[in-house]
Amino acid sequence: MRPALGAAVLWPVLVLAACQEPPRPAPSPSSEPSLGPLDALARRFGRLRRRMRARGYGHATRLRRTFVLEGQAVVLPVDLPTGRCTTWLALAGGGLRDLRASIYDGDGFELASDDVRGEGALLHVCPAQEEPPTAPHYLELRAFEGSGAVVVGAFESEPGAGEGFDALFDGVVAPPVPFREVEEALLEVREGLRERGLVVEGEPFFQRVAEGQELRRALELSAGRCYVVVARGGEGVEDLDLYLYDPRGAEVARDLGADARPRVEYCPPSDQQATVEVRAFQGSGAVGVMVLSGAPEEPAPPPAEEVADAEPLAVLGAQLEDFARGGFGPPVTIVQDAPLDPGETRTHEVLVGPGCALVVGAGGGELDLDLYLVDPDGHVADRDTRVQHTAQVVACAATPAIYRVTVKAYGRGRYALARLPAVSLTDVAEARLAAVATFDEAAPAARERLRLDEGEDARFALQAGRCIRAAAAGSASVEDVDLLLRDAAGEAVASDTGPAPWATVTYCAPEDTPPRPLSLETRLYRGSGEVLLQWRVD
């Protein structure tokens, strides 16, 4: 048994004889066999091949790709040259998480084995020169956990040659780490979303991934429900990307934030089988994914046939009427009526500064529109990935600067885009609040400026009133803020917990019941920074 990967010890070497014969020429690089198309598994194995050459073990020979089912083994007949050493490397892909390997002679005697848990296996054997050169040997590859493809290759070297195998698999295979940290992180998410009435669909699933690897699972989705998919990475995982695809393979939601805590939300228009994909963009380690579902918080959008004839500029114009009350200037049309196919992206340049600018988009037909606003340094300044026909993003700059707005579509249709300047506004939180808090300026409204860290909340007791309207918006470092109105028993009577750096709630007591005092809760779900809160009780 070899030691755990990365341990600073020498690998056990089985040497059956020390007799030498004249050295054989190593294969030239041009004669090294190919694994065919460079998929992710072939690329990872290529890193091992380069490391073996650099450590003095020559070039790979007898490369082979096979598939092993969980609980089963594949046995390959192999030839081992006598008087030389052969190192067998095997690397698993797909869902095969625990691969073991052994070498047997023709009589079934085990010459070497690798019983260390993980996706990689290494065997180093040196048959004696006295052994018959054609003696049969057998390489066994056994899947202890999961099923998947396996690439295996041999490296020939002289006895005593090479620098050893310590840390050979580092960065290529996922380290064997426990899932406890990830399980606790998902449990925390589950408790936070339970207040929205969301319930867990099935069991969370876990896997160890190396950098660049992806984890995919099929999901059964039902119309009339909304789904939240969350992923969490453990120690060593720095950046996870999360995608959701519809049955045709079109991307319907994604979170590409630079962290290991992605989340997407999706309300399918029909019963369907979707696919969730988690990709380790940076780092390696344990990854967990959990799916929750609940009833839609807002009325479902009208059927596609009812909006198929809607002009995107008309949809946009109806939305622009409210922004003038927030201090935004007349809109400047960027795009009036442009087609956009599912998954397609378009990029436009917009001017920001001095002051703030609001970029608003609207889609017609079946289009769900997403917007990304990128600053001159290439950083995402704001994004709106809600599942709806309209989207808006905000940025502020002291001096005029050219930003890029990327438009992405889910569904098929046309879109319009406009920019609204706000020279009097210089703060992102102020601009975001102005874009969503369309209160009547003649009526007084309470206002608070909070400083919250991720996971923190603030609560305010409100006087009794027939109707209550509230809005919250965060600074540039705030990615997701939620609002909830609660009654005396702590039950939420209205909420906005969508994936946006702003939130709004409205609640009016029924005519046949007296007004009652409520509490307003502001929660920072992701990010940290200032949050502006404004409310009015009528």
C-alpha positions as a printed Julia matrix, in Angstrom:
538×3 Matrix{Float64}:
   0.0     0.0     0.0
   1.39    3.42   -0.9
   1.14    6.32    1.54
  -1.38    9.15    1.25
  -0.79   11.53   -1.62
   1.58   14.35   -0.77
   3.24   12.57    2.17
   6.95   13.23    2.32
   8.01    9.58    2.19
   9.41    7.32   -0.51
   7.05    5.07   -2.47
   7.42    1.34   -1.87
   9.28   -0.23   -4.75
   9.16   -3.92   -5.52
  12.56   -4.94   -6.87
  12.97   -8.6    -7.68
  16.58   -8.4    -8.9
  19.42   -5.96   -9.31
  20.97   -7.49  -12.4
  21.65   -5.04  -15.18
  21.67   -5.34  -18.92
  22.73   -2.76  -21.49
  20.3     0.19  -21.29
  17.55    0.27  -23.84
  16.89    3.5   -25.7
  13.84    5.37  -24.43
  11.05    5.97  -26.93
  11.27    9.27  -28.72
   8.57   11.85  -28.02
   7.18   11.39  -31.51
   6.53    7.69  -30.8
   4.53    8.38  -27.63
   0.99    7.05  -28.16
  -2.02    9.34  -28.2
  -5.19    9.19  -26.12
  -7.27   10.62  -28.92
  -9.44   13.71  -28.38
  -8.18   15.96  -25.59
 -11.1    15.74  -23.2
 -10.73   16.71  -19.54
  -9.47   13.26  -18.5
  -6.85   13.16  -21.27
  -5.64   16.65  -20.36
  -5.26   15.69  -16.7
  -3.36   12.55  -17.62
  -1.15   14.67  -19.86
  -0.02   16.6   -16.78
   1.05   13.31  -15.18
   2.96   12.32  -18.33
   4.89   15.57  -18.3
   5.7    15.17  -14.61
   6.96   11.63  -15.14
   9.25   12.75  -17.97
  10.57   15.62  -15.84
  11.35   13.2   -12.99
  13.34   10.88  -15.25
  10.88    8.05  -15.96
  10.75    8.4   -19.71
   7.77    8.56  -22.01
   4.4     6.84  -21.64
   3.86    3.56  -23.51
   0.91    1.2   -23.84
  -1.66    3.92  -23.19
  -5.19    2.66  -22.91
  -8.64    3.99  -22.04
 -11.26    1.75  -20.44
 -14.44    2.02  -18.37
 -14.98    0.53  -14.91
 -18.32    0.08  -13.14
 -18.68    0.54   -9.39
 -17.9    -2.66   -7.49
 -16.35   -4.29  -10.55
 -12.87   -4.64  -12.0
 -11.23   -4.63  -15.4
  -8.25   -6.96  -15.91
  -5.73   -6.12  -18.63
  -2.96   -8.5   -19.76
   0.36   -6.66  -19.75
   3.98   -7.39  -20.63
   6.64   -6.43  -18.11
  10.21   -6.28  -19.45
  12.7    -8.0   -17.16
  15.74   -6.21  -15.81
  13.92   -2.87  -16.02
  11.29   -1.09  -13.98
   7.77   -0.29  -15.15
   5.57    2.32  -13.5
   1.86    2.01  -14.2
  -0.23    5.16  -13.75
  -4.02    5.07  -13.8
  -6.33    8.1   -13.6
 -10.12    7.99  -13.24
 -12.67   10.48  -14.52
 -16.41   11.03  -14.46
 -18.05    9.75  -11.29
 -15.32    7.26  -10.36
 -14.07    8.58   -7.02
 -12.12    5.6    -5.63
  -9.87    3.61   -7.97
  -7.6     0.76   -6.81
  -4.96   -1.06   -8.86
  -2.9    -4.28   -8.54
  -0.35   -6.23  -10.63
  -0.43  -10.06  -10.64
   1.9   -12.61  -12.21
   0.73  -15.6   -14.23
   0.23  -17.7   -11.09
  -2.03  -15.09   -9.49
   0.61  -13.83   -7.05
   0.21  -10.14   -6.28
   3.41   -8.25   -7.08
   2.25   -4.75   -6.12
  -0.95   -2.92   -5.22
  -2.22    0.59   -4.59
  -5.01    0.64   -2.02
  -5.06    4.38   -1.27
  -8.49    5.96   -1.73
  -8.7     8.42   -4.61
  -8.96    8.9    -8.36
  -5.34    8.02   -9.11
  -3.32    4.81   -8.74
   0.4     4.07   -9.1
   2.3     0.77   -9.31
   6.09    0.44   -9.65
   7.51   -3.04  -10.37
  10.96   -4.27  -11.39
  10.89   -7.97  -12.5
  14.15   -9.88  -12.15
  16.22  -10.44  -15.28
  16.02  -14.2   -14.67
  12.25  -14.12  -15.2
  11.11  -15.36  -18.61
  10.78  -12.26  -20.79
   7.34  -13.41  -21.96
   5.93  -14.3   -18.54
   2.27  -13.17  -18.44
   1.24  -10.46  -15.99
  -2.13   -8.85  -15.33
  -3.13   -5.31  -14.33
  -6.36   -5.09  -12.35
  -8.29   -1.79  -12.11
 -11.13   -1.89   -9.57
 -13.79    0.78   -8.9
 -14.58    0.93   -5.19
 -16.81    4.03   -5.42
 -18.51    5.37   -8.52
 -18.18    4.46  -12.18
 -16.28    6.15  -14.97
 -13.55    6.15  -17.58
  -9.97    5.27  -16.67
  -6.8     6.15  -18.57
  -3.78    3.95  -17.84
  -0.24    4.04  -19.19
   3.2     2.54  -18.52
   6.57    4.26  -18.06
   9.8     2.24  -18.37
  13.0     3.2   -16.55
  16.25    1.72  -15.29
  16.3     0.36  -11.71
  17.15    3.18   -9.33
  16.4     5.88  -11.88
  13.94    8.7   -11.32
  13.32   11.2    -8.55
  10.44    9.4    -6.81
   6.69    9.81   -6.84
   6.03   12.07   -3.87
   3.2    14.57   -4.61
   2.95   13.3    -8.19
  -0.87   13.54   -8.18
  -1.09   16.94   -6.44
  -3.43   19.24   -8.32
  -4.44   16.48  -10.74
  -6.7    14.41   -8.5
  -8.98   15.7    -5.79
  -7.52   15.21   -2.3
  -9.4    12.68   -0.13
 -11.11   15.19    2.17
 -14.24   14.63    4.26
 -17.58   16.23    3.44
 -18.45   17.45    6.96
 -17.52   21.07    6.25
 -19.62   21.11    3.08
 -22.56   19.38    4.77
 -22.59   22.02    7.53
 -22.49   24.83    4.95
 -25.49   23.36    3.09
 -27.37   22.89    6.36
 -26.93   26.59    7.09
 -28.32   27.45    3.65
 -31.26   25.11    4.2
 -32.19   26.81    7.47
 -32.03   30.23    5.82
 -34.27   29.24    2.92
 -36.78   27.34    5.01
 -38.43   30.63    5.97
 -39.34   31.08    2.3
 -41.3    27.83    2.43
 -38.67   25.97    0.43
 -38.17   22.25    0.98
 -35.23   20.07   -0.02
 -35.71   17.96   -3.15
 -34.09   14.57   -2.64
 -30.75   14.2    -0.92
 -27.81   16.59   -1.36
 -24.99   15.04   -3.35
 -21.26   15.36   -2.73
 -18.08   14.73   -4.66
 -14.39   15.55   -4.57
 -13.28   17.53   -7.59
  -9.96   18.72   -8.95
  -9.51   22.13  -10.5
 -11.25   22.23  -13.86
 -13.46   19.22  -13.14
 -17.24   19.39  -13.33
 -20.07   17.62  -11.53
 -23.36   17.07  -13.4
 -26.71   15.72  -12.2
 -30.17   15.42  -13.79
 -33.07   17.19  -12.04
 -36.79   16.55  -12.46
 -38.58   19.92  -12.4
 -42.33   20.56  -12.18
 -44.25   23.5   -13.57
 -45.82   25.75  -10.96
 -42.84   25.49   -8.6
 -39.62   27.47   -8.33
 -36.27   25.82   -7.67
 -33.17   27.03   -5.87
 -29.93   25.16   -6.51
 -27.03   25.92   -4.17
 -23.48   24.58   -4.16
 -20.8    24.9    -1.53
 -17.08   24.14   -1.69
 -14.91   22.9     1.14
 -11.34   23.71    2.07
  -9.17   24.2    -1.01
 -12.07   25.14   -3.3
 -11.81   28.85   -4.07
 -14.19   29.4    -6.99
 -17.21   27.35   -8.06
 -19.39   28.08  -11.08
 -22.98   26.8   -11.19
 -25.08   26.26  -14.32
 -28.61   25.01  -15.01
 -29.58   23.66  -18.46
 -33.0    22.89  -19.89
 -33.78   19.61  -21.74
 -32.43   21.05  -25.0
 -29.12   21.91  -23.37
 -29.78   25.66  -23.36
 -28.47   27.48  -20.29
 -31.34   28.89  -18.23
 -29.5    30.06  -15.11
 -25.95   30.41  -13.85
 -23.82   31.96  -11.12
 -20.26   32.81  -12.17
 -19.3    34.79   -9.07
 -15.69   34.57   -7.85
 -16.48   32.48   -4.76
 -17.33   28.93   -3.72
 -20.97   29.69   -2.78
 -23.0    29.85   -6.0
 -26.79   29.83   -6.14
 -29.28   29.86   -9.02
 -33.07   30.14   -9.07
 -35.39   28.93  -11.83
 -39.16   28.6   -12.31
 -39.71   26.14  -15.2
 -42.58   26.91  -17.58
 -43.37   23.17  -17.94
 -42.51   19.8   -16.44
 -39.02   18.97  -17.63
 -35.74   17.25  -16.88
 -33.0    19.81  -16.35
 -29.29   19.34  -15.73
 -27.28   21.05  -13.01
 -23.54   21.46  -13.5
 -20.98   22.57  -10.93
 -17.49   23.4   -12.17
 -14.4    23.9   -10.01
 -12.99   27.03  -11.65
 -10.21   27.42   -9.09
  -9.0    25.03   -6.4
  -9.68   21.39   -5.51
 -11.59   19.68   -2.73
 -15.06   18.66   -1.59
 -18.19   20.03   -3.27
 -21.81   19.64   -2.2
 -24.99   20.5    -4.13
 -28.52   20.86   -2.74
 -31.81   21.5    -4.55
 -34.81   23.13   -2.9
 -38.24   24.02   -4.28
 -41.31   25.99   -3.33
 -44.34   27.78   -4.67
 -43.66   30.94   -6.72
 -43.61   34.07   -4.57
 -45.06   36.22   -7.35
 -47.74   35.51   -9.94
 -46.43   33.5   -12.84
 -45.62   35.49  -16.0
 -48.3    35.44  -18.7
 -48.21   32.59  -21.2
 -45.84   33.05  -24.1
 -48.7    33.45  -26.59
 -49.98   36.49  -24.66
 -46.63   38.34  -24.85
 -45.42   37.02  -28.19
 -46.49   40.23  -29.95
 -45.18   42.61  -27.28
 -42.68   45.11  -28.63
 -39.56   45.27  -26.43
 -39.42   49.07  -26.7
 -43.03   49.27  -25.46
 -42.2    46.98  -22.52
 -39.17   49.14  -21.76
 -41.15   52.38  -22.05
 -43.68   51.25  -19.47
 -40.82   50.57  -17.06
 -39.06   53.9   -17.65
 -41.98   55.97  -16.43
 -41.14   55.27  -12.78
 -37.44   56.11  -12.97
 -37.91   59.85  -13.47
 -39.21   60.07   -9.89
 -35.93   58.63   -8.64
 -33.79   61.4   -10.05
 -32.76   59.77  -13.33
 -32.56   61.85  -16.48
 -34.21   61.18  -19.85
 -33.36   57.76  -21.29
 -30.85   57.36  -24.11
 -31.81   54.41  -26.31
 -28.95   51.98  -26.96
 -30.91   49.3   -28.8
 -34.5    49.62  -30.01
 -35.41   46.21  -31.39
 -32.71   43.56  -31.78
 -33.13   39.75  -32.12
 -31.52   37.43  -29.59
 -31.44   33.63  -29.71
 -31.33   31.31  -26.65
 -27.89   31.34  -25.05
 -26.68   34.12  -27.36
 -24.88   37.17  -25.92
 -24.53   40.72  -27.21
 -22.18   43.4   -25.86
 -22.71   47.17  -26.02
 -20.67   50.11  -24.77
 -22.3    52.6   -22.4
 -21.1    55.85  -20.82
 -21.05   56.07  -17.03
 -20.22   59.27  -15.16
 -19.93   61.8   -13.89
 -22.37   60.44  -11.34
 -24.35   57.25  -11.77
 -26.06   55.57  -14.68
 -28.87   53.04  -14.81
 -28.94   50.6   -17.75
 -32.37   49.04  -18.3
 -33.27   46.24  -20.69
 -36.54   44.63  -21.72
 -37.35   41.6   -23.86
 -40.35   40.83  -25.98
 -41.77   37.48  -26.94
 -40.55   34.58  -24.8
 -37.32   36.33  -23.83
 -35.93   36.2   -20.29
 -33.23   38.88  -20.27
 -30.07   39.04  -18.13
 -27.64   41.97  -17.95
 -23.99   42.16  -16.87
 -22.26   45.54  -16.47
 -18.44   45.41  -16.7
 -16.15   48.3   -15.71
 -13.1    49.43  -17.76
 -10.84   47.09  -15.73
 -12.91   44.04  -16.69
 -14.65   43.59  -13.31
 -18.37   42.91  -13.11
 -19.81   46.04  -11.51
 -23.41   44.82  -11.42
 -25.62   42.04  -12.75
 -29.31   41.2   -12.95
 -30.04   37.49  -13.5
 -33.63   37.35  -12.31
 -36.01   35.2   -14.35
 -38.14   37.89  -16.01
 -38.49   39.99  -19.16
 -36.79   43.09  -17.73
 -33.39   43.67  -16.12
 -31.46   46.65  -14.74
 -27.89   47.36  -13.63
 -26.25   50.38  -12.01
 -22.75   51.85  -11.84
 -21.21   55.13  -10.68
 -18.01   56.91  -11.74
 -16.46   60.24  -10.73
 -15.32   60.93  -14.3
 -16.79   59.7   -17.59
 -15.83   56.1   -18.38
 -16.85   53.52  -20.96
 -18.47   50.41  -19.48
 -19.6    47.29  -21.33
 -23.06   45.83  -20.87
 -23.51   42.19  -21.88
 -27.0    41.02  -22.76
 -27.85   37.32  -22.53
 -31.13   35.65  -23.49
 -33.08   32.65  -22.25
 -35.85   31.93  -24.66
 -36.32   33.49  -28.08
 -37.33   37.05  -28.9
 -36.11   40.63  -29.31
 -34.79   43.16  -26.81
 -34.42   46.89  -26.19
 -31.81   48.65  -24.06
 -31.58   52.17  -22.64
 -29.28   54.22  -20.38
 -30.57   56.72  -17.82
 -28.01   59.15  -16.34
 -28.21   60.46  -12.78
 -25.62   63.22  -12.37
 -26.91   64.13   -8.9
 -26.28   60.6    -7.6
 -22.73   59.44   -6.78
 -23.33   56.38   -4.58
 -24.26   52.93   -5.91
 -26.57   52.16   -2.99
 -28.37   55.49   -3.5
 -28.73   54.83   -7.23
 -29.99   51.27   -6.7
 -32.52   52.47   -4.15
 -33.68   55.28   -6.43
 -34.3    52.73   -9.18
 -36.6    50.54   -7.07
 -38.09   52.79   -4.36
 -40.68   54.71   -6.39
 -42.38   56.37   -3.4
 -44.47   59.48   -3.68
 -42.08   62.32   -2.8
 -44.92   64.29   -1.18
 -45.35   61.67    1.54
 -42.7    61.21    4.24
 -40.73   57.97    4.36
 -38.46   56.58    7.06
 -34.88   55.82    6.08
 -31.92   53.97    7.59
 -28.34   53.44    6.42
 -26.99   50.12    7.73
 -23.59   48.42    7.7
 -24.08   44.64    7.42
 -21.84   41.65    6.85
 -22.89   38.49    5.08
 -25.55   36.6     7.03
 -26.41   39.56    9.3
 -29.86   41.12    9.54
 -31.52   44.17   11.05
 -35.11   44.47   12.28
 -37.34   47.48   12.81
 -40.75   47.62   14.49
 -43.34   49.4    12.34
 -46.46   51.16   13.49
 -49.81   49.81   12.46
 -51.01   50.92    9.06
 -53.28   49.87    6.24
 -50.43   49.56    3.69
 -46.68   49.25    4.09
 -44.11   49.68    1.34
 -40.38   49.12    1.82
 -37.25   48.96   -0.32
 -33.61   48.13    0.36
 -30.51   48.45   -1.8
 -26.86   47.68   -1.19
 -23.54   49.21   -2.14
 -21.28   47.83   -4.88
 -19.93   45.12   -2.54
 -23.44   43.84   -1.74
 -24.55   41.03   -4.06
 -27.86   39.88   -2.55
 -30.14   41.58   -0.02
 -33.53   40.27    1.17
 -36.56   41.96    2.74
 -39.28   40.36    4.89
 -42.35   41.75    6.65
 -43.31   39.71    9.73
 -46.33   39.72   11.99
 -46.3    39.5    15.79
 -45.93   35.69   15.62
 -42.85   35.99   13.41
 -44.59   34.7    10.28
 -43.63   36.36    7.01
 -46.6    38.16    5.42
 -44.54   39.52    2.49
 -41.0    38.95    1.29
 -38.55   39.55   -1.53
 -35.63   37.1    -1.44
 -34.6    37.11   -5.07
 -30.92   37.04   -6.18
 -30.44   40.81   -6.46
 -28.66   43.59   -4.51
 -32.02   45.28   -3.93
 -35.43   44.16   -2.69
 -38.94   45.62   -2.37
 -42.04   44.51   -0.45
 -45.61   45.81   -0.32
 -48.32   44.68    2.07
 -51.87   45.93    2.55
 -54.09   44.61    5.32
 -57.45   43.2     4.22
 -60.32   45.69    4.34
 -62.25   43.66    6.92
 -59.36   43.51    9.44
 -57.84   46.3    11.5
 -54.25   47.36   10.74
 -51.65   45.62   12.87
 -48.04   46.42   13.73
 -45.4    44.53   11.76
 -41.63   44.21   11.84
 -39.37   44.84    8.86
 -36.35   42.56    8.5
 -33.43   43.31    6.21
 -31.01   40.45    5.63
 -27.74   40.52    3.72
 -27.58   37.14    2.02
 -24.32   37.59    0.1
 -21.54   40.17    0.24
 -20.98   42.92    2.81
 -21.25   46.7     2.94
 -23.78   49.48    3.29
 -27.49   48.85    2.84
 -30.02   51.68    2.45
 -33.47   50.9     3.82
 -36.56   53.0     3.19
 -40.19   52.4     4.14
 -43.52   54.13    4.45
 -46.63   53.22    6.43
 -49.99   54.54    5.16
